Amino acid sequence: MTEPAQQWRAGLRSRLIAARKAKDNVAVAALRSALSAIDNAETPDVPLPRAGAIADSAHGLGAAEVARRHLTDDEIQELIGTEADERRAAAGQLRAAGHGDRAAQVEAEAAVLRALLDSA
């Protein structure tokens, strides 16, 4: 059984390839950010380093490897929704600052992310 994150990544990557082939820069940017958001959310919490002897430190093959967090489908959908909401807010700020063309691009990215959620 595959994890929700793997399923989402596979779907996002296939859409990303299609967007690249279509030279849809807005969709490419939105899909890349969604993939990055999933990767970032899976990073584990890192404990603060403790002072101690070097002899107590982990060493050897795989000593630096840490298990990644497992995200549920709901968590991933919430992540993508948050990405879309942040883009809408940024578009409003850009529009208020007189950057209507960039605001339209950011709103289009938000629409791509919302469409992902609607198709899920």
Rosetta constraint file for C-alpha pairs under 8 A:
AtomPair CA 2 CA 6 HARMONIC 6.37 0.50
AtomPair CA 2 CA 7 HARMONIC 6.85 0.50
AtomPair CA 3 CA 7 HARMONIC 6.46 0.50
AtomPair CA 3 CA 70 HARMONIC 7.84 0.50
AtomPair CA 3 CA 72 HARMONIC 7.92 0.50
AtomPair CA 4 CA 8 HARMONIC 6.10 0.50
AtomPair CA 4 CA 71 HARMONIC 6.99 0.50
AtomPair CA 4 CA 72 HARMONIC 6.00 0.50
AtomPair CA 4 CA 73 HARMONIC 5.33 0.50
AtomPair CA 5 CA 9 HARMONIC 6.00 0.50
AtomPair CA 5 CA 38 HARMONIC 7.30 0.50
AtomPair CA 5 CA 70 HARMONIC 7.61 0.50
AtomPair CA 5 CA 71 HARMONIC 6.33 0.50
AtomPair CA 5 CA 72 HARMONIC 7.33 0.50
AtomPair CA 5 CA 73 HARMONIC 7.25 0.50
AtomPair CA 5 CA 76 HARMONIC 7.27 0.50
AtomPair CA 6 CA 10 HARMONIC 6.12 0.50
AtomPair CA 7 CA 11 HARMONIC 6.27 0.50
AtomPair CA 8 CA 12 HARMONIC 5.98 0.50
AtomPair CA 9 CA 13 HARMONIC 5.91 0.50
AtomPair CA 9 CA 35 HARMONIC 6.56 0.50
AtomPair CA 10 CA 14 HARMONIC 6.23 0.50
AtomPair CA 11 CA 15 HARMONIC 6.27 0.50
AtomPair CA 12 CA 16 HARMONIC 5.95 0.50
AtomPair CA 12 CA 31 HARMONIC 6.29 0.50
AtomPair CA 12 CA 34 HARMONIC 7.86 0.50
AtomPair CA 12 CA 35 HARMONIC 7.02 0.50
AtomPair CA 13 CA 17 HARMONIC 6.17 0.50
AtomPair CA 13 CA 31 HARMONIC 7.87 0.50
AtomPair CA 14 CA 18 HARMONIC 6.37 0.50
AtomPair CA 15 CA 19 HARMONIC 6.05 0.50
AtomPair CA 15 CA 31 HARMONIC 7.63 0.50
AtomPair CA 16 CA 20 HARMONIC 6.09 0.50
AtomPair CA 16 CA 27 HARMONIC 7.42 0.50
AtomPair CA 16 CA 28 HARMONIC 5.78 0.50
AtomPair CA 16 CA 31 HARMONIC 6.09 0.50
AtomPair CA 16 CA 32 HARMONIC 7.45 0.50
AtomPair CA 17 CA 21 HARMONIC 6.22 0.50
AtomPair CA 18 CA 22 HARMONIC 6.17 0.50
AtomPair CA 19 CA 23 HARMONIC 5.93 0.50
AtomPair CA 19 CA 24 HARMONIC 5.11 0.50
AtomPair CA 19 CA 25 HARMONIC 7.35 0.50
AtomPair CA 19 CA 27 HARMONIC 6.06 0.50
AtomPair CA 19 CA 28 HARMONIC 5.78 0.50
AtomPair CA 20 CA 24 HARMONIC 6.16 0.50
AtomPair CA 20 CA 25 HARMONIC 7.31 0.50
AtomPair CA 20 CA 28 HARMONIC 6.38 0.50
AtomPair CA 24 CA 28 HARMONIC 6.23 0.50
AtomPair CA 25 CA 29 HARMONIC 6.13 0.50
AtomPair CA 26 CA 30 HARMONIC 6.29 0.50
AtomPair CA 26 CA 105 HARMONIC 6.74 0.50
AtomPair CA 26 CA 108 HARMONIC 6.69 0.50
AtomPair CA 26 CA 109 HARMONIC 5.62 0.50
AtomPair CA 27 CA 31 HARMONIC 5.94 0.50
AtomPair CA 27 CA 109 HARMONIC 6.28 0.50
AtomPair CA 27 CA 112 HARMONIC 6.19 0.50
AtomPair CA 28 CA 32 HARMONIC 6.04 0.50
AtomPair CA 29 CA 33 HARMONIC 6.22 0.50
AtomPair CA 29 CA 109 HARMONIC 7.16 0.50
AtomPair CA 30 CA 34 HARMONIC 6.30 0.50
AtomPair CA 30 CA 109 HARMONIC 5.13 0.50
AtomPair CA 30 CA 110 HARMONIC 7.31 0.50
AtomPair CA 30 CA 112 HARMONIC 6.58 0.50
AtomPair CA 30 CA 113 HARMONIC 6.45 0.50
AtomPair CA 31 CA 35 HARMONIC 6.28 0.50
AtomPair CA 31 CA 112 HARMONIC 7.95 0.50
AtomPair CA 31 CA 113 HARMONIC 7.43 0.50
AtomPair CA 32 CA 36 HARMONIC 6.16 0.50
AtomPair CA 33 CA 37 HARMONIC 6.01 0.50
AtomPair CA 33 CA 83 HARMONIC 7.96 0.50
AtomPair CA 34 CA 38 HARMONIC 6.37 0.50
AtomPair CA 34 CA 79 HARMONIC 7.98 0.50
AtomPair CA 34 CA 80 HARMONIC 6.13 0.50
AtomPair CA 34 CA 83 HARMONIC 7.34 0.50
AtomPair CA 34 CA 113 HARMONIC 7.70 0.50
AtomPair CA 35 CA 39 HARMONIC 6.32 0.50
AtomPair CA 36 CA 40 HARMONIC 6.00 0.50
AtomPair CA 37 CA 41 HARMONIC 6.04 0.50
AtomPair CA 37 CA 79 HARMONIC 6.87 0.50
AtomPair CA 37 CA 80 HARMONIC 7.62 0.50
AtomPair CA 37 CA 83 HARMONIC 7.96 0.50
AtomPair CA 38 CA 42 HARMONIC 6.30 0.50
AtomPair CA 38 CA 76 HARMONIC 6.79 0.50
AtomPair CA 38 CA 79 HARMONIC 7.35 0.50
AtomPair CA 39 CA 43 HARMONIC 6.85 0.50
AtomPair CA 41 CA 69 HARMONIC 7.69 0.50
AtomPair CA 41 CA 71 HARMONIC 7.92 0.50
AtomPair CA 42 CA 68 HARMONIC 5.49 0.50
AtomPair CA 42 CA 69 HARMONIC 4.61 0.50
AtomPair CA 42 CA 70 HARMONIC 6.47 0.50
AtomPair CA 42 CA 71 HARMONIC 6.85 0.50
AtomPair CA 43 CA 68 HARMONIC 5.58 0.50
AtomPair CA 43 CA 69 HARMONIC 6.15 0.50
AtomPair CA 44 CA 66 HARMONIC 7.54 0.50
AtomPair CA 44 CA 67 HARMONIC 7.22 0.50
AtomPair CA 44 CA 68 HARMONIC 5.61 0.50
AtomPair CA 44 CA 69 HARMONIC 5.70 0.50
AtomPair CA 52 CA 56 HARMONIC 6.83 0.50
AtomPair CA 53 CA 57 HARMONIC 7.20 0.50
AtomPair CA 58 CA 63 HARMONIC 5.66 0.50
AtomPair CA 58 CA 64 HARMONIC 7.80 0.50
AtomPair CA 59 CA 63 HARMONIC 5.29 0.50
AtomPair CA 59 CA 64 HARMONIC 7.97 0.50
AtomPair CA 71 CA 75 HARMONIC 5.98 0.50
AtomPair CA 71 CA 76 HARMONIC 6.58 0.50
AtomPair CA 72 CA 76 HARMONIC 6.38 0.50
AtomPair CA 73 CA 77 HARMONIC 6.21 0.50
AtomPair CA 74 CA 78 HARMONIC 6.10 0.50
AtomPair CA 75 CA 79 HARMONIC 6.16 0.50
AtomPair CA 76 CA 80 HARMONIC 6.29 0.50
AtomPair CA 77 CA 81 HARMONIC 6.06 0.50
AtomPair CA 77 CA 117 HARMONIC 6.54 0.50
AtomPair CA 78 CA 82 HARMONIC 6.05 0.50
AtomPair CA 79 CA 83 HARMONIC 6.25 0.50
AtomPair CA 80 CA 84 HARMONIC 6.27 0.50
AtomPair CA 80 CA 113 HARMONIC 6.44 0.50
AtomPair CA 80 CA 114 HARMONIC 7.79 0.50
AtomPair CA 80 CA 117 HARMONIC 7.45 0.50
AtomPair CA 81 CA 85 HARMONIC 6.14 0.50
AtomPair CA 81 CA 113 HARMONIC 7.22 0.50
AtomPair CA 81 CA 114 HARMONIC 6.81 0.50
AtomPair CA 81 CA 117 HARMONIC 7.37 0.50
AtomPair CA 82 CA 86 HARMONIC 6.04 0.50
AtomPair CA 83 CA 87 HARMONIC 6.31 0.50
AtomPair CA 83 CA 110 HARMONIC 7.48 0.50
AtomPair CA 83 CA 113 HARMONIC 7.52 0.50
AtomPair CA 84 CA 88 HARMONIC 6.31 0.50
AtomPair CA 84 CA 109 HARMONIC 7.51 0.50
AtomPair CA 84 CA 110 HARMONIC 4.40 0.50
AtomPair CA 84 CA 111 HARMONIC 7.29 0.50
AtomPair CA 84 CA 113 HARMONIC 5.70 0.50
AtomPair CA 84 CA 114 HARMONIC 6.41 0.50
AtomPair CA 85 CA 89 HARMONIC 6.27 0.50
AtomPair CA 85 CA 110 HARMONIC 7.14 0.50
AtomPair CA 86 CA 90 HARMONIC 6.10 0.50
AtomPair CA 87 CA 91 HARMONIC 5.99 0.50
AtomPair CA 87 CA 106 HARMONIC 5.86 0.50
AtomPair CA 87 CA 107 HARMONIC 6.43 0.50
AtomPair CA 87 CA 109 HARMONIC 7.27 0.50
AtomPair CA 87 CA 110 HARMONIC 5.59 0.50
AtomPair CA 88 CA 92 HARMONIC 6.37 0.50
AtomPair CA 88 CA 106 HARMONIC 7.12 0.50
AtomPair CA 88 CA 107 HARMONIC 5.75 0.50
AtomPair CA 88 CA 110 HARMONIC 6.27 0.50
AtomPair CA 89 CA 93 HARMONIC 6.45 0.50
AtomPair CA 90 CA 94 HARMONIC 6.11 0.50
AtomPair CA 90 CA 103 HARMONIC 7.51 0.50
AtomPair CA 90 CA 106 HARMONIC 7.39 0.50
AtomPair CA 91 CA 95 HARMONIC 6.02 0.50
AtomPair CA 91 CA 102 HARMONIC 7.58 0.50
AtomPair CA 91 CA 103 HARMONIC 4.31 0.50
AtomPair CA 91 CA 104 HARMONIC 7.01 0.50
AtomPair CA 91 CA 106 HARMONIC 5.67 0.50
AtomPair CA 91 CA 107 HARMONIC 5.91 0.50
AtomPair CA 92 CA 96 HARMONIC 6.14 0.50
AtomPair CA 92 CA 103 HARMONIC 6.94 0.50
AtomPair CA 93 CA 97 HARMONIC 6.20 0.50
AtomPair CA 94 CA 98 HARMONIC 6.37 0.50
AtomPair CA 94 CA 99 HARMONIC 5.15 0.50
AtomPair CA 94 CA 100 HARMONIC 6.69 0.50
AtomPair CA 94 CA 102 HARMONIC 6.98 0.50
AtomPair CA 94 CA 103 HARMONIC 5.33 0.50
AtomPair CA 95 CA 99 HARMONIC 5.18 0.50
AtomPair CA 95 CA 100 HARMONIC 4.91 0.50
AtomPair CA 95 CA 103 HARMONIC 5.59 0.50
AtomPair CA 99 CA 103 HARMONIC 6.12 0.50
AtomPair CA 100 CA 104 HARMONIC 6.11 0.50
AtomPair CA 101 CA 105 HARMONIC 6.54 0.50
AtomPair CA 102 CA 106 HARMONIC 6.28 0.50
AtomPair CA 103 CA 107 HARMONIC 6.09 0.50
AtomPair CA 104 CA 108 HARMONIC 6.13 0.50
AtomPair CA 105 CA 109 HARMONIC 6.36 0.50
AtomPair CA 106 CA 110 HARMONIC 6.35 0.50
AtomPair CA 107 CA 111 HARMONIC 6.25 0.50
AtomPair CA 108 CA 112 HARMONIC 6.36 0.50
AtomPair CA 109 CA 113 HARMONIC 6.41 0.50
AtomPair CA 110 CA 114 HARMONIC 6.16 0.50
AtomPair CA 111 CA 115 HARMONIC 6.06 0.50
AtomPair CA 112 CA 116 HARMONIC 6.44 0.50
AtomPair CA 113 CA 117 HARMONIC 6.68 0.50
AtomPair CA 114 CA 118 HARMONIC 6.27 0.50
AtomPair CA 115 CA 119 HARMONIC 6.17 0.50
AtomPair CA 116 CA 120 HARMONIC 6.28 0.50
